[in-house]
C-alpha cells in the first residue's frame, strides 16, 4: 500500500482573512480554501522545539497530507495560519513540514480549538 493510500479521512482547509464589518472595524473570518482533502489525523499531545531551526510549538494532533496541498501555518500578513475541519473537530495549523525530505508526504502539526 502506498503512503497516500493511508489517507482515509477527508477534511476542509480554511484560510484566515481579515474583513471590515459594518462599523469599519477589522474582524477575522475564515473561508474554505480546499474541501474534501484526503488526510489522516492522529491525536498526539506533544511539544516540539528545534532551537537551531527556530521551531517551537505545542500540538494536539498530527495530520498527514499529499505533497502539494496548500496549507500554511501562518498568514502572509502575520495573521493566523490555516485551520482544518474534520468532522466536528477544528484544528489550528501550527507547523507544516516534509519530514521525509522526499516530497512524499506533508506532516502538519495541529492544535485543537
Secondary structure as GFF3:
##gff-version 3
##sequence-region A 1 113
A	DSSP	three_ten_helix	3	6	.	.	.	ID=ss1
A	DSSP	beta_strand	9	20	.	.	.	ID=ss2
A	DSSP	beta_strand	26	50	.	.	.	ID=ss3
A	DSSP	beta_strand	55	65	.	.	.	ID=ss4
A	DSSP	beta_strand	83	86	.	.	.	ID=ss5
A	DSSP	beta_strand	89	97	.	.	.	ID=ss6
A	DSSP	beta_strand	106	112	.	.	.	ID=ss7
###
